[in-house]
Amino acid sequence: MKRKLIALGLVLVMAVSLLAGCSNKEAASTNDASEVTLAIVGPQTGDNAEYGKSMKTAAQIAVDEWNEKGGVIGKQIKLVDYDDANSSEQAASVAEKIVGDPSICAVMGHFSSGVAMTAAEVYQEAGIALVNGSAAHMDYAKIGDCIFRNNAIYTTDANTMLQIMEWLGVKKFGILNPNTDAGVSVTSAVEDMMERYGDKYTLELVEPQLYEDGTVDFTATVAWFQEQGVEAVYSSGAYSATAPFIQQYRAKDPNVKFVMSAACFSKEFLELAGDDAEGVVLGTSFFYGSDNEAVKSFTEKYTEAYGSEPSTFAAQIYDATYAILYAIEKGNSADRADIVKNLADTDFQGVTGKIVFDEEGNCPKEQVLLEIKDGEYHEVPGVLMNQADWEASKGIE
């Protein structure tokens, strides 16, 4: 519904701008500038710095590709980067700086849901587009018509996890998630989905366990899961926590199964978890081992620039950058309001699938199943279905 109100919203924005005597001047300076400037924001410092650095690398590759072809609307593209340290307070401060710089016409990034949602409020009020590639909270894109995301939402993650548990033949499983907005929300999504699906399968979920950021000792949690007799554990946490958890659990029970999220699709996870990563499975919207030529090209450039293959989040930011540039090209304008309007009509094939935003600004994502064997990710085809098809196969209405 919010996308249907864009046209009216733009009229109102223009009217307010005329009265205020400032926004038109800012829009003109954006369009009249000698180059088009985009901002990429993510954690460059702190526990999640590798995610932010990989997002920046991916955005730069996209910008370089466009510049090599002549840029956009006859101008070269400039990428400026900001560190929000995955902190809501710092993200809000960064967002204020960005919206106060009239040369910046759109933004990609911010990492975790809570941080991205804090910054999104600032961008929405200022009328500048934000395209995220990792915030899965259900309410993120509902903030307003300027807010978009190119990643799976929590219900997709939850359904993917349940499909994988079925494929593994698991009867009883546990959840270990961070005690953050993101961790609590995805846990709730799983619980809600299990309640909704009821007797359509025989999975049993024990009481979910939450951990605080920075936790690396999971001795007590492992012991508790063992007491409950779980056969598998699911986690949407970052690899800095899930890798030591898996190692500590494997030391007690080498047969337990682990289902992770796309947050563990990275070379950093493989290196940190070592041999204990063997057999770990996860769902993701991107796999660098695909035969797709666009994926191969992006992976080659990214690996050369970053030193390892791209993660799902990096690939989603790459496509997010392309989405903004296509919007600028379509409207022949780098005006902030024009970009928002044309992003709503985005339609192209990216490395993470078809990029089309729905009325709330979400981009539905098909998932592929990956399994770690001999220290590498391998695709397991023919297992995962999109949620609608899976529900239909179960007779769920």
N, C-alpha and C positions, 0 to 999 in steps of 0.2 A: 504493500500500500504506500510506503513512504516514497518509493520511486515514482509513483504516479503523481506525487505532489511536487516533483522537482520543478516543473515549469512554473507553477505558481510561486514556489519558493524563490526562484531566480528573479521573477518580476519584483517580488518584495525586496529582495536583496538590492536590486538595482535602484529601487525607489529610496531605500534607506541610504544607499551610497550617495545619491544625489543630494539628499538632505544633509548628510554628514560632511560632504565635500572632500572625502579622503579616499574612499574605496575605489572610485573611478580612476583617481590618480595612480593608485597602486596597481590596478589592473593594466593601465596604459604602460606603466614602467615595466611590467612583466612582458607585455607583448612587444614593446619598443626596444627591449634589451637586445644586445648583439648576440647573446647566447641564451639557451634555455637551461635553467638551473633546477635540478631535482635534489632532494635531500634523502639520504639513507640514514636511519637511526637504529641503533642496537647496542648491546653491551660490548664495549671494547675492553672493559676491565671487569674484574670480579669473577665469580665462579662460572658464569655463562659467557665469558669473553669469546670462546671459540665459535659459539653460535653467531655472535655479532660480527666477528671478523669474516666468517664465511659468507654472511649475508652481504656485507660490503663488497667482497670479491665478486660475488654473483652480479650485483647491481652494476659494478664497474664494467664487467664483461658485456652486459647488455648495452650500456652506454657506448662503449668502444665500438661495438658492432654497428650501431646506428651512425656513429660519427664517421666510420669508414665508408658508409654509403652516402655521406653528405649531410648527416644530421637529420633534423626534423624541421619542417616549415622553413627550410633554407638557412637554418642556424645550427651551429655546433652545440652539443649538449655538455653541460658541466655538472658533475656530481660532487656534492658537498656531504661530508659525513659528520655525525654527532654521536657521542657516547652517552647513553642513558644509564649505564651500569646495571641494567635491569631493575632499576629502582623507580617506583612510582613518583616519588618526589623529584628526582632528577629528570625523569621523563617529562613531567609537567613543565619544568624550567626550560628544558630543551625545546619543547613544543612552543612555548611562548616566544623564544628567540626566533624560531623558524617562521611563525606567523607574522612576526614583526619585521621580517626581511622581505620586502616586496619583490625581490628578484627570484625567490623560491616559489615555484608554481605548483608543486605537488610533493608528496612524501611517501616513501616506502619504509616499512620496517616496524620497529619495536618488537620485542620478543614475546615475553609471557603475557597471558591474557590480562591480568590485573594491571600491569604496566601499560599495555597498549590501550586499555579502556580509559585509563586516566588521561593519557595524551590525546586520545580520540575526542574527548570532550572539548579540549582546547581547539583542535583542528575544526571540529564541527561548528563551533561558535564563530570561527574566523572564515568559514566557507572554503577551506582548502582540503583537497582530497588526500586521504591516507589509505594506502593499500598494504595490508599486512599479509605475512606469509606463515604465521605460526599461532596466532591467538584463536583458540578453539572454543572459548566461552560462548554459550548460546546467545548472550545479550550483547556481545561486542558490536555486531553490525547493526543492531537496533538503535544505536546511539544517534544515527541520523543519515541523511542521504549522501554525505561526504565520505562515509566510512565503508570501506570494502575489505574483503579478505579473499586470499587465494590459497585456502587450506581447508582441510576437513574440519567439521564441527564435532563436538563431543558425542553427539548421537551416532555419527558415523564411526568414530573411534570405538564406541561401546559395542556397536553391532559387529564391527570387524573383529573385535576381541572375542565375542561370543561365537562367531563362526569358526575362529581358529581353535577355540577350546573344544568345540564339537569335533573338528577335524582331528585334533590330538587324541580324542577319545577320553577326555577328562570328565570325571563325575563330580569332584569337589575341588574348588579353587579359592585362592585368596587374592586380595588386592593390597598393594603397597604403593601409596601415592604421597607426594609432598603435601604438607599442611599449608597449602596456598589456595587462592581462589581457583586456580586451574585444577589443582589436585582434588580439591573437595568437589568441584563441579563435575569432573569426569567420573568420579566415584559415584556421585548421585545419579549421573546418566546411566551408569551400569545397573545400579539398583532399580531405577525406574523402569529400565528396559526389561529386566528379569521379572519384575512384577507384572508388566504388561504382557509379556509372552507366556507367563503362567506355566501351564502344563504342556507346552509345545516341545519341551526338551527336559532332560533330567539333571541339568547342572545345579549344583548347590554352592552358594557363595557363603563363606564364613565372614565374620565381622571384619570389615575393611580396616586396615592399619594405616595411620598417617605418620609421617616423620617431618622433623623440622629441617629447614634448609641448612646445609653444611654437615648433616649427619653422615658419618662414614662407618660407625660401629652399629651393626644390626644384629648382634648376638642374641639379645632378648627377643627380637622380632622373629628371627629364624626359629628359636626354640618354641615360641608360641605357635607359629604355623605348623611345626612338626607335631605339636600336641593335638592340633585340630585335624591332623591327617590329610592335609591338602596334597593334591597331586601336581598342582601347577600354581604359579603366582603371576599375576598381571601387574605391570607398573607403567605409568605414563611419565615417570620422573626422568630427569636428566641423567646422562651417562655417568656423571661424577658421583652419583649416589647409587644408581642401579648396578654399576660394575662391581663395587665392593660388596653390595648385597648378594649378588649372584655368587661371587667367590666364597663368601662366608657360608652361604647355603650349600653350595656344592661340597664344601669340606665336611658337612654333616650328612648330606644326602645327595649323592651324584646322580640319582635318577629323577629328581624333581624337574619339572618342565617350566620354562619361562616364556611368557608372552610379553613383549615390550611394545612401545609405541614408536613412531617415527623419530622421537628424540634420541633413540639408540641406533639410528641408521647413520653411522659415521665411522670413519677409520679410528677416531679417538676412542670410541667405545671398544672397538676390537683390540686396540693396543692396551687399554686400561684393564679390560676383563681377561685378556690373554686366552689361555686354553679353556677357561671356564665359560667362554662365550659359545663354545660348540653346542649346537642344537637349539640355540635361542631363535625364536621366530617373532616376526613382527609384520604389521601391515603398513604400507606406505603408498603415496600417490606417485612416487618417482623412484626409478631404479636406473642407476648409471650403466648397468649392463644391458640395457635395452638395445634392440637392433634398429630403433628409430634413428634416422640420420641426424635430426636436430639434437637429439639427446647425445649422440656420439660427439657431435661438434662442440656442444656446450661442455661436456665432460672433459674433452681433450683440452680445451682452453682453460677450464677451471683447474684441472690437475696441474697444468703447467704453471699457473699463477699462484696456486695455494699449496701445492705439494701433496695433495690427496684428492680422492674423488669427492664430488659434491654430495652434500646431504640433501634430504628432502626440503628442509627449510631454505637452504641456499637456492635450490631449483625453483621453489615457489616465489622467492624474491626476484629471481631472474625473470620469471613470467610476469610478476607484478610490475616490474620496470617496463617491460614491453607493453603491458596493458596501458600504462600511463602515456607512453610515447605514441601508441596507436591512437589514443584519444586525442592527443594534441594534433596528430596528423589529420585525423578525420575532421576535426573542427577548424583546422588551419589556424589554430589559436592556442597560445600558452596562458590565456587568461584562466584564473583559478576556477571561476564558475563554469566556463566552457568545458574544462577538463572533467569536472564532476558530471556534467550533463552527458558528455560523450563516453565516459567510463561506463555509465549505465547501459550503453548499447554495445559494449565490447563483445566481440565474437571472433576468436582466432584459435588456432591450434598451437599450444605451447608445449614445452618439454614435460609439463605435469598434466597434460591432457587438454581438453577443450576449455578455453577460458571464456565463460559466459556468466555474468553476475545476475542473480535473481533479484526480485523486488526489494529484498533486504540487504543486498550487497554481498551475498554469499556466492561462492563458486563451488558447486557440488564436485566432489572428487571420487573417482573410481580408485579402488585400492588393489594392490597386488601383494601377494604373500612372499616374504623373503625368509630364508632359513640360513643360519650360519653353519657352514661346513668347511673344515680345514682352514679356518681363519678367514674365510671370505663369505660374502653374501651371495646367495643363489636364489633365483626366482623359482617358486613352486606354482606353476600355472594351473588354472582350472579349479581352484579351491574357493576363492572369494567371489561373491556376487554383490551387486549393489543392494542397498537395504530393501528397496521396494521388491526386487525380484526374490530376495531371500525370504521376505515375509510372505510373499505369494506362494512360495514353495512350501511354506509351513502352514498355509491356510489361515494366516493372520490377517485380519481386516483392519 
